[in-house]
Amino acid sequence: MNDILLKKVKALISIRVVFITLLLGSFFLLQVGYRSFPYPRATSNLIVALYFLTIIYAFLLDRIKAYFTFAYFQIFMDVAAINVLIYLTGGIESWFSFIMLLTVMSANAVLNRKAGYVIATFSSILYGVMIDLQYYKLLPIKYDPALNEKDFLYNIFVHIAAFYMMAFLSGYLSSRLEKTTRDLEQTDSDLKELSLFNRELIENIPSGIFTTGIDGRILIFNKAAEDITGITREKASNLKITAIFPFINPPIPPLPKGGEGGLERIEGVIGQQTGDGRIINLTISPRVDVTGVKIGFIGIFQDITRLKKMEMDIKHKEKWAAIGELSANIAHEIRNPLASLKGAIEMLREDRAAKEQKERLTEIALKEMDRLNGIITDFLMYSTPRAAEFTALDLNLVLDDTLELLKNTASARKDISITKDFAGPLFVNADRQKMQQVFLNLGMNALEAMPDGGELSVSTKRSSRSFEVVFKDTGIGISQKNLEKIFYPFFTTKDEGTGLGLAIAYRIIEEHKGKINVISNLGEGAAFKVIIPDSSASL
């Protein structure tokens, strides 16, 4: 605070010297009205005295620490000197009474608003007393006889009003200026802190960050970017971004028209020339100024080489784990019919069984062979499916044929009913045989889930972008822990079956770019919803 006041006091002294030199010095140099002044020599002495006082002020400036009191003293002395000057140059007829307005302004600018009113009051008193004394001829200053008492009173009133008006206006402007100055200083401080924070943030963030100009040349390149690329920021400066990330294609994302921006995610390899290839995941987007005009690009990137290696290792392990699990399930499914087949053949080879028993053993052997063949056939259908042949068909017609087959299968059971609720026609591009396989597998699964009877309802509907087919049964339902596994190959909770039916259905629907959702609770039945996208819908 003292430093600011000291600067203001120095400015006050400097302005005083300039004012005395330009205004009063030029006045006497040109001798404008010089001979009309009653005391021209005394006026010259006053100017010399003001110069001398200014020298003393400058000499004491470095020796006085009470700058506030020192500034008050100087302004009081200025008011007194100005009143002496007014006295020496004609009193009420002096040309220099306006200078007191400058002292009021100086008090506000150097000190505060209160000081402005104090100096305005002091100036009013001195000037009013002097003009009164001149009117009553107590001061030896001649004036125009045409001036009467009202002229003197009005002159005093105008000057006092001007002093206080100047105190108010300059005080208001000075306080606003000080407030604005403080706000600017605070804003400048905040901006510096924010700039420092941004630099620290950019430098310490673990991801590489760069910014470029509109031509793609690098402007900012943080420490992480140096570590990832192996290129120093000095070397990267003014390089085009494609020199560091050659995999960017197009070399730099084009600036969209209309002020719309967006992100572009790219993966590529750098460092192949040095044999130290690194996989980079880069996100680049337009950089805009406060007006929304595109001025360049900003990019954030990471070295994901280790992550990619870990992903490959995990996928490799998952692949072998899946193969192992699948092999174990196949072995389990094949072992049971093989054991039955082996027992039957051994008994037939010993030729100890009766004729009727031989026939039964032969039937068992043939049945187990058919079972083995079914397992192999289903597995081949799942593992090496034939390519789909897409044609335009009505799903409702395919479902009608499927439900006829299911009704024939369930005809022996009087406790199962099959109902349908179709919204159609539902024309879709699909493989008819594979879709019938899906519906047949879902229907058979629903019938087997109702050992004590129930109802199977099949419904269809069309949404804005897809077709939906729902198989809903009132069977035993599926426990929550098994919901995630029902589409796994060879997973089944039934005494019979390979567990490939739902897996095959799921794979076929995926081949048609659809999905199967399941809603079920144990003891509450199950609902399988097949969703097939409408290829004719506009995207």
C-alpha positions in Angstrom: 0.0 0.0 0.0 2.9 2.4 0.9 4.5 1.7 -2.5 1.3 2.7 -4.3 1.0 5.9 -2.2 4.7 6.7 -2.8 4.2 6.5 -6.6 1.2 8.8 -6.3 3.2 11.4 -4.3 6.0 11.2 -6.8 3.5 11.7 -9.6 2.0 14.7 -7.7 5.4 16.4 -7.4 6.2 15.8 -11.1 2.8 17.1 -12.3 3.3 20.2 -10.1 6.6 21.0 -11.8 5.2 20.5 -15.2 2.1 22.6 -14.4 4.2 25.5 -13.0 6.5 25.4 -15.9 3.9 25.2 -18.7 1.1 27.4 -17.3 2.7 30.0 -15.1 6.1 30.0 -16.8 4.6 30.5 -20.2 2.2 33.2 -18.8 5.1 35.4 -17.7 7.3 34.4 -20.7 4.6 35.7 -23.1 3.7 38.5 -20.6 -0.1 38.0 -21.3 -1.8 40.6 -19.0 1.5 40.9 -17.2 1.3 44.7 -16.7 -2.4 44.5 -15.6 -1.5 42.5 -12.5 -1.1 44.6 -9.3 1.9 42.7 -8.0 3.8 41.2 -11.0 7.2 40.9 -9.2 5.5 39.2 -6.2 3.9 36.7 -8.6 7.3 35.9 -10.0 8.7 35.4 -6.5 5.7 33.0 -5.8 6.6 30.9 -8.8 10.2 30.7 -7.6 9.0 29.7 -4.1 6.9 26.9 -5.6 9.9 25.6 -7.5 11.9 25.7 -4.3 9.2 23.9 -2.3 9.1 21.2 -5.0 12.8 20.7 -4.6 12.4 20.3 -0.8 9.5 17.8 -1.4 11.7 15.7 -3.6 14.6 15.9 -1.1 12.4 14.7 1.8 10.7 12.0 -0.2 13.2 9.3 0.6 13.5 10.4 4.3 9.8 10.5 5.3 7.8 7.3 5.7 4.5 9.0 6.6 3.5 9.4 3.0 -0.2 10.0 3.7 0.5 13.0 6.0 3.2 14.3 3.6 0.7 14.2 0.7 -1.9 16.1 2.8 0.7 18.7 3.7 1.7 19.3 0.0 -1.9 19.7 -1.1 -2.7 22.1 1.7 0.3 24.1 0.7 -0.8 24.0 -2.9 -4.2 25.4 -1.9 -2.6 28.2 0.1 -0.2 29.0 -2.8 -3.0 29.1 -5.3 -5.0 31.6 -3.1 -1.8 33.7 -2.8 -1.6 33.6 -6.6 -5.2 34.6 -7.0 -4.7 37.5 -4.6 -1.6 38.6 -6.5 -3.4 38.4 -9.9 -6.6 40.3 -9.1 -8.7 38.4 -6.6 -12.2 38.1 -8.0 -10.9 39.1 -11.4 -8.0 36.5 -11.4 -7.6 34.1 -14.2 -6.3 31.3 -12.0 -9.1 30.5 -9.6 -9.8 27.3 -11.7 -6.5 25.8 -10.5 -8.1 25.1 -7.1 -10.3 22.5 -8.9 -7.2 20.7 -9.8 -6.1 20.5 -6.1 -9.4 19.0 -5.2 -9.0 16.4 -8.0 -5.4 15.8 -6.8 -6.6 15.1 -3.2 -9.1 12.5 -4.5 -6.5 10.9 -6.8 -3.6 10.8 -4.4 -5.4 10.2 -1.1 -9.1 9.3 -1.0 -12.7 10.7 -1.3 -12.7 12.1 2.2 -9.5 14.0 1.4 -11.2 15.5 -1.6 -14.0 16.9 0.5 -11.5 18.2 3.1 -9.5 20.1 0.4 -12.8 21.4 -1.1 -13.8 22.8 2.3 -10.4 24.3 2.9 -10.4 25.9 -0.6 -13.9 27.3 -0.1 -12.9 28.9 3.2 -9.7 30.5 1.9 -11.2 31.7 -1.3 -14.4 33.0 0.4 -12.5 34.9 3.1 -10.2 36.4 0.5 -13.0 37.6 -1.8 -14.9 39.0 1.2 -11.9 40.9 2.4 -11.4 42.2 -1.2 -15.0 43.4 -1.3 -14.7 45.3 2.0 -11.4 46.7 0.8 -9.5 45.1 3.7 -7.1 43.8 1.1 -5.4 46.3 -1.2 -6.7 44.6 -4.4 -8.5 46.9 -6.8 -11.5 45.5 -8.7 -14.0 46.9 -11.3 -16.4 49.4 -9.6 -19.2 48.0 -11.7 -19.0 44.8 -9.5 -21.5 44.9 -6.7 -22.2 42.8 -3.6 -24.4 40.2 -5.5 -21.5 39.7 -8.0 -19.1 38.9 -5.2 -21.6 36.6 -3.4 -22.4 34.8 -6.6 -18.7 34.4 -7.4 -18.1 32.8 -4.0 -21.2 30.5 -4.4 -20.2 29.3 -7.9 -16.6 28.5 -6.7 -17.8 26.7 -3.6 -20.3 24.7 -5.6 -17.6 23.9 -8.2 -15.2 22.7 -5.5 -17.7 20.3 -3.9 -19.0 19.1 -7.3 -15.4 18.4 -8.3 -14.8 16.6 -5.0 -17.9 14.4 -5.6 -17.2 13.6 -9.3 -13.5 13.1 -9.0 -14.0 11.1 -5.8 -16.5 8.9 -7.5 -14.3 8.4 -10.5 -11.3 7.8 -8.3 -13.1 5.2 -6.2 -14.3 3.4 -9.4 -10.8 3.5 -10.8 -9.4 2.1 -7.6 -12.0 -0.7 -7.6 -11.4 -1.4 -11.2 -7.7 -1.5 -10.6 -8.1 -3.9 -7.7 -10.4 -6.1 -9.8 -7.9 -6.0 -12.6 -5.0 -6.9 -10.3 -7.1 -9.7 -8.8 -8.1 -10.9 -12.3 -4.4 -10.8 -13.4 -3.5 -12.7 -10.3 -6.2 -15.3 -10.9 -5.1 -15.6 -14.6 -1.5 -16.1 -13.5 -2.6 -18.8 -11.0 -4.8 -20.4 -13.6 -2.1 -20.3 -16.2 0.3 -21.9 -13.7 -2.2 -24.5 -12.7 -2.9 -25.3 -16.4 0.8 -25.7 -17.1 1.3 -27.9 -14.0 -1.8 -29.9 -15.0 -0.6 -30.4 -18.6 2.9 -31.3 -17.5 1.9 -33.8 -14.8 -1.0 -35.5 -16.5 0.0 -39.1 -17.5 -1.4 -38.8 -21.0 0.4 -37.2 -23.8 -1.1 -33.8 -24.8 -0.3 -31.7 -27.9 -1.9 -28.6 -29.5 -1.4 -27.5 -33.1 -2.2 -24.5 -35.2 -4.6 -24.5 -38.1 -1.9 -25.9 -40.3 -1.2 -28.9 -38.0 2.1 -27.7 -36.6 2.7 -28.5 -33.0 2.6 -25.6 -30.4 2.4 -27.5 -27.1 4.0 -30.8 -26.3 3.9 -32.0 -22.6 6.3 -34.2 -20.7 4.2 -37.3 -21.1 4.2 -36.7 -24.8 8.0 -36.6 -24.7 8.2 -39.8 -22.7 5.7 -41.7 -24.9 7.1 -40.6 -28.3 10.8 -40.2 -27.3 10.8 -36.8 -29.0 11.7 -33.6 -27.0 9.4 -30.7 -27.2 12.2 -28.6 -28.7 12.4 -31.0 -31.6 8.7 -31.4 -31.8 8.1 -27.7 -31.9 6.8 -26.5 -35.3 6.8 -30.1 -36.6 3.6 -31.2 -38.3 1.7 -33.7 -36.3 1.9 -36.3 -39.1 5.6 -36.3 -38.7 5.1 -37.8 -35.2 1.9 -39.8 -35.8 2.1 -40.9 -39.5 -0.9 -43.2 -39.0 -3.3 -40.3 -38.9 -5.4 -40.7 -42.0 -6.5 -38.2 -43.3 -3.3 -36.4 -42.1 -5.3 -34.1 -40.0 -9.1 -34.2 -39.4 -10.8 -31.5 -41.6 -12.4 -28.6 -39.8 -16.2 -29.0 -40.0 -18.2 -26.2 -41.5 -20.8 -24.3 -39.6 -18.9 -24.3 -36.3 -19.6 -27.9 -35.4 -16.7 -29.9 -34.0 -16.2 -33.5 -33.0 -13.7 -36.1 -31.7 -11.8 -38.6 -33.8 -10.4 -41.7 -32.1 -7.4 -43.3 -33.9 -5.1 -46.2 -33.1 -1.8 -46.7 -34.8 1.9 -47.6 -34.3 4.9 -45.2 -34.0 8.6 -46.0 -33.7 8.6 -48.8 -36.2 11.7 -47.4 -38.0 13.8 -47.7 -34.8 12.4 -51.2 -34.0 10.7 -50.0 -30.9 7.1 -50.0 -32.2 4.5 -48.6 -29.8 0.7 -48.8 -30.2 -0.9 -45.4 -29.6 -4.5 -44.6 -28.9 -5.1 -41.0 -30.0 -8.1 -38.7 -29.6 -8.0 -35.5 -31.6 -10.5 -32.7 -31.8 -10.7 -29.1 -33.1 -9.4 -26.3 -30.9 -11.5 -23.1 -30.8 -11.1 -19.6 -29.4 -13.6 -17.7 -27.2 -15.5 -16.7 -30.3 -15.9 -20.2 -31.5 -13.6 -19.9 -34.4 -11.4 -22.9 -35.1 -7.7 -22.1 -34.5 -6.2 -25.6 -34.5 -6.4 -29.0 -33.0 -5.8 -30.6 -29.6 -4.8 -34.2 -29.1 -4.6 -36.6 -26.1 -2.9 -39.9 -26.5 -1.7 -42.9 -24.5 0.8 -45.8 -25.1 -1.4 -48.9 -25.0 1.2 -51.4 -26.1 1.2 -53.2 -22.8 -2.6 -53.1 -22.6 -2.9 -54.6 -26.1 -0.4 -57.3 -25.1 -2.4 -58.1 -22.0 -5.7 -58.2 -24.0 -4.1 -60.6 -26.4 -2.8 -62.8 -23.6 -6.3 -62.8 -21.9 -8.0 -63.6 -25.2 -5.5 -66.4 -25.8 -6.1 -67.9 -22.3 -9.8 -67.5 -22.7 -9.7 -69.3 -26.1 -7.8 -72.2 -24.6 -10.0 -72.3 -21.5 -13.1 -72.3 -23.8 -11.6 -75.1 -25.9 -10.8 -77.1 -22.7 -14.3 -76.6 -21.3 -15.9 -77.5 -24.7 -13.7 -80.6 -25.0 -14.7 -81.7 -21.5 -18.4 -81.2 -22.3 -18.1 -83.2 -25.5 -16.3 -86.0 -23.8 -18.9 -86.1 -21.1 -21.7 -86.2 -23.6 -20.1 -88.9 -25.7 -18.9 -91.0 -22.7 -22.5 -91.9 -21.5 -23.8 -93.3 -24.8 -20.4 -95.0 -25.4 -20.7 -96.8 -22.0 -24.2 -98.0 -22.8 -23.1 -99.1 -26.3 -20.0 -100.9 -24.9 -22.1 -102.8 -22.3 -24.6 -103.9 -24.9 -22.0 -105.1 -27.4 -20.1 -107.0 -24.7 -23.2 -108.9 -23.7 -24.0 -109.7 -27.3 -20.4 -110.9 -27.9 -20.6 -113.3 -25.0 -23.8 -114.7 -26.6 -25.3 -115.5 -23.2 -28.4 -113.4 -23.5 -31.8 -114.8 -24.6 -33.3 -113.9 -27.9 -35.6 -111.2 -26.5 -32.7 -109.7 -24.5 -30.5 -109.6 -27.6 -33.2 -107.7 -29.4 -33.4 -105.2 -26.6 -29.6 -104.9 -26.4 -29.5 -104.3 -30.1 -32.2 -101.6 -29.8 -30.2 -100.0 -27.0 -27.0 -100.0 -29.2 -28.8 -98.5 -32.2 -30.4 -95.9 -29.9 -27.1 -94.9 -28.4 -25.5 -94.7 -31.9 -28.3 -92.4 -33.0 -27.7 -90.3 -29.8 -24.0 -90.1 -30.7 -24.8 -89.1 -34.2 -27.2 -86.4 -32.9 -24.5 -85.1 -30.6 -21.9 -84.9 -33.4 -24.5 -83.4 -35.8 -25.5 -80.7 -33.3 -21.9 -79.9 -32.5 -21.0 -79.6 -36.2 -24.0 -77.4 -36.7 -22.8 -75.1 -33.9 -19.0 -75.1 -34.6 -19.1 -75.1 -38.5 -22.5 -73.7 -39.5 -23.3 -73.4 -43.1 -23.4 -69.9 -44.7 -26.8 -68.3 -44.3 -28.9 -67.9 -47.5 -30.9 -64.7 -47.0 -34.2 -64.4 -48.7 -37.3 -62.3 -48.2 -39.8 -64.2 -46.0 -42.7 -63.7 -43.6 -41.7 -64.6 -40.1 -45.3 -65.4 -39.3 -45.5 -68.2 -41.9 -42.3 -69.7 -40.6 -43.7 -69.6 -37.1 -47.0 -71.3 -38.3 -45.0 -74.2 -39.8 -42.9 -74.4 -36.6 -46.0 -74.4 -34.3 -47.5 -77.3 -36.4 -44.4 -79.4 -35.7 -44.6 -78.4 -32.0 -48.3 -79.3 -31.8 -47.5 -82.7 -33.3 -44.7 -83.2 -30.7 -47.0 -82.2 -27.8 -50.1 -84.1 -29.2 -49.4 -87.0 -26.9 -49.8 -84.6 -23.9 -53.2 -83.2 -23.1 -51.9 -80.9 -20.4 -50.1 -78.5 -22.8 -51.7 -75.8 -24.9 -50.1 -73.7 -27.6 -51.5 -70.2 -28.5 -50.3 -67.5 -30.9 -50.8 -63.8 -31.3 -49.3 -62.6 -34.5 -49.0 -59.0 -35.8 -48.2 -59.3 -39.4 -47.2 -59.9 -41.9 -43.5 -59.5 -40.8 -41.3 -59.5 -43.9 -37.6 -59.8 -43.2 -34.4 -60.9 -45.0 -33.4 -64.1 -43.3 -32.5 -67.8 -43.8 -35.8 -69.7 -43.6 -34.3 -73.0 -42.6 -32.1 -71.4 -39.9 -34.9 -69.3 -38.5 -37.2 -72.4 -38.3 -34.3 -74.1 -36.4 -34.2 -71.2 -33.9 -38.0 -71.3 -33.4 -38.1 -75.1 -33.1 -35.3 -75.1 -30.5 -37.0 -72.4 -28.5 -40.3 -74.2 -28.7 -38.9 -77.6 -27.7 -37.0 -75.9 -24.8 -40.3 -74.4 -23.6 -42.2 -77.7 -23.9 -39.5 -79.6 -22.0 -39.7 -76.8 -19.3 -43.3 -77.8 -18.6 -43.2 -81.4 -17.3 -46.4 -80.9 -15.4 -48.2 -79.2 -18.3 -48.9 -75.5 -19.0 -49.2 -73.0 -21.8 -46.8 -71.9 -24.5 -47.8 -68.6 -26.1 -46.0 -67.2 -29.2 -46.4 -63.6 -30.2 -44.9 -61.3 -32.8 -44.8 -57.5 -33.2 -43.0 -54.9 -35.2 -41.2 -51.9 -33.7 -39.7 -48.9 -35.5 -36.5 -50.6 -36.4 -36.9 -54.3 -35.6 -39.1 -57.4 -35.4 -39.8 -59.2 -32.1 -40.8 -62.8 -31.6 -41.6 -63.9 -28.0 -41.8 -67.5 -26.8 -43.4 -67.5 -23.3 -44.1 -70.6 -21.2 -45.5 -71.3 -17.7 -42.9 -73.9 -16.9 -40.4 -74.3 -14.1 -38.5 -71.2 -15.0 -34.7 -70.6 -14.8 -32.7 -69.6 -11.7 -30.9 -66.3 -11.8 -27.5 -68.0 -11.4 -28.2 -70.0 -14.6 -29.5 -67.2 -16.8 -25.9 -66.2 -17.8 -25.1 -69.8 -18.8 -28.1 -71.0 -20.8 -26.6 -70.1 -24.1 -23.2 -71.8 -23.4 -22.6 -74.9 -25.5 -23.4 -78.2 -23.6 -24.9 -76.4 -20.7 -28.2 -78.0 -19.6 -30.1 -78.7 -16.4 -32.2 -81.5 -18.0 -31.6 -85.2 -17.7 -31.6 -85.6 -21.4 -30.3 -83.3 -24.2 -26.9 -82.0 -25.3 -27.3 -78.4 -24.2 -26.6 -77.2 -27.8 -30.2 -76.2 -28.8 -30.1 -72.7 -27.2 -26.5 -72.2 -28.1 -27.3 -72.9 -31.8 -30.3 -70.6 -31.7 -28.2 -67.8 -30.2 -25.5 -68.2 -32.8 -28.0 -68.1 -35.7 -29.7 -64.9 -34.3 -26.2 -63.3 -34.0 -25.6 -64.3 -37.6 -28.7 -62.3 -38.5 -27.4 -59.4 -36.4 -30.1 -59.8 -33.9 -30.2 -60.8 -30.2 -32.1 -63.0 -27.8 -33.2 -61.6 -24.4 -34.5 -63.8 -21.5 -36.8 -62.9 -18.6 -37.3 -65.6 -16.0 -37.5 -66.5 -12.4 -37.5 -70.0 -10.8 -41.0 -71.3 -10.7 -42.5 -68.5 -12.8 -41.9 -69.6 -16.3 -39.7 -68.0 -18.9 -40.0 -65.6 -21.8 -37.5 -65.7 -24.7 -37.6 -62.6 -26.9 -36.0 -62.8 -30.3 -35.1 -59.4 -31.8 -34.2 -59.2 -35.5 -33.3 -55.8 -37.0 -35.4 -54.5 -39.9 -32.8 -54.1 -42.7 -35.2 -51.8 -44.6 -35.5 -49.3 -41.8 -33.7 -46.0 -42.3 -30.8 -45.5 -40.0 
